[in-house]
Amino acid sequence: MKKTPIWTDFEHVDVWVFDLDNTLYPARCDLFTQMDRKMGEFVSQYLQVDYDEAKRIQKEYFSEHGTTLNGLMSRHGMKPAAYLEYVHDLDIDHITADTKLNEALHALGGRKVIFTNASDAHARNISRQIGIDHHFDEIFDIHRSNFVPKPEMSVYLQFLDEFEIDPKRAVFFEDMAKNLKPAHDLGMTTVWVPNPAHWSHESSAGDHIHHVAEDLGDWLTQLIGSKPR
């Protein structure tokens, strides 16, 4: 894994693919705390169990099904709309525009897309708050994958096919290391954006991670700075 970006490692790239949560904005924004609480609340209300039991179920579904949503749909036949609306109804007023990331995305050139297990509405809301929404041509969200989440290989194949992306000319930025494995296997360059959460580090050992970006804005700025003049 390389931590210092060098432009020559990315000369072949013409599509820049980004996960959303804890990737395009840093984990220190702590939106996950809100989402985690709201997921527990929803499970508690939907299954009519107390909050502690709901959290146990939620973590089990996340581990076994990739997302809590997929677990609820698979185990209980739940319709997804109400869940997605509830858990993504977040207070994001504390998140400020990311000038450094905005400038870096502009300087990169090429095509930029978001590939997320969240909803299109959530992706647009967050990217607009950060001030970077205008950089992205398309968003591949959980609706487009028919609610099958990363890291299922079929989702990556669908994503590449629908957006007409050559994986050998694409790079994928993602905070969950396990979600980089299918991308690597398909020929994409991979960049891990780690955070302290244990699920960020699951399956982080191995050659499927090419680069590590501790801070996305700083890392992309360094990458652009290494570009030959």
Buried (B, 14 or more C-beta within 10 A) or exposed (E): BEEEBEBEBBEEBBBBBBBBBBBBBBBEBEBBEBBBEBBBBBBBEBBEBEEEBBBEBBBEBBEEBBBBBBBBBBBEEBEBEEBBEBBBEBEBEEBEEBEBBBBBBEEBEBBBBBBBBBBBBBBBBBBEBBBBBEBBEBBBBBBBBEBBBBBBEEBBEBBBEEBEBEBEBBBBBBBBBBBBBBBBEBEBBBBBBBBEEEBBBEBBEEEBBBBBBEBBBBBBBBBBEBBEE
